[in-house]
Amino acid sequence: MQGMNDITYTLKKEGNETLMTYHMTGPAPIIARVIWLFADMDKFMGDKFSESMQNLKKIVESKS
């Protein structure tokens, strides 16, 4: 299922670490809400999310 959502990442330096907050907003048709009740979202999105976090980590670490 394809969607059009806004994703916001907030990065805040805390000592030697960076705190990252992730927020996603967008429309959610009723059929999507029903599917989300039963679907394992980690199974569907987990790999892509992990990949994007690793890419973000590389970018942040290259800037420090």
Secondary structure as UniProt FT lines:
FT   STRAND          6..14
FT   TURN            15..16
FT   STRAND          17..25
FT   HELIX           30..38
FT   HELIX           41..63
//
